[in-house]
């Protein structure tokens, strides 16, 4: 759809998750595209819970979906729950049965399996032979007496169905490929294809924006709508999200890698997640990667949604996340990392806030996720760390002679730090450089030797920050410990 043909009516879109598990990346993307489209056009975004599959739907999952959407900042204007709307679907089914556009099917699961096997052997395009379309009243009576519980099937038309799609273009669907879909299960619960298109009409949905995995459902829904004389929404199917091997991202194959909550728990920012998800299948000019929410709302349109699958690249998400983390001031970053420290038992309510902020300040731009704070700063809180073998080999020395030298340097540095009158960055820095320069010791060698003694690793914030943040007592405890280890 181009901008010049933007509807002059109220845009109404919906996201219709089935509460059968966590909100996954694909679901978040569907929610976001619908939400952005609604916001862009000053329209209405509806959340509709597709829970007529009672065997698989759970309240827990429904609440998880709400939480994940709220965390992302995707708010909805109206909300519906399909299991509360059964009478609406029932009346539409009645209408279809009365007009002869639907029929009861009494086939048992075993019979259906036989029919399917036969159809396959006969190379039929359809797997159900529509035998219940033409039951006599005697047959129906017999089945009812046998206690069979019928399903309801829709009669598919004999003429092609035109599917017009704002992303994929138009195509005609050969009616020979269409099954007489079951629209009501034998337990009386209506199925997705019926409830979805009935609700789309009832809720005056103008655009159905959803993943291409639903492409095969669209002609069925159009057929149902046509039989009921319902208005059709416009359809826009958005490309699949793929992993780096080209496989569709799915709960089954990728587990919680696709769960939105996983990213929340690991300390990703909703802004980063939204930005990342927006670019799964949509691009503005192929160059711009960073978009604020307002910018997304302003720039989003369906025209720039691609036809082919888009790859889920976790590196890009990490990059975006560190970008958004680095936008936050130290107070906000500290607020965000405290729960991760607390979870690990490193920090509690007695820990001094100022000191924590200083640690966060020292860590600087090194966080990809807030969770990274734990491995990067654990040594500030406890001294039971191991000395990284690689770092030890490189900076403390492989040979006895080099180790001897390191011990000497550490001993001298310990003494300097013990005697220094003020334990502050500038004085410490001056004293240490004076010692290295006067004794012809490479600055970096002394620094790294001390860093490993204090933190166990050769990477991290500025060493002088670490020394001051640990404080004199702690530093003077750790140096002899390292010397003993050597
Ligand atoms: N309940 C379906 C799903 O979760 C909704 C599909 C649709 O948008 O029509 O995939």
Boltz pocket constraint, residues with backbone or C-beta under 6 A from the ligand:
constraints:
  - pocket:
      binder: B
      contacts: [[A, 14], [A, 15], [A, 16], [A, 17], [A, 18], [A, 50], [A, 196], [A, 209], [A, 210], [A, 214]]
      max_distance: 6.0
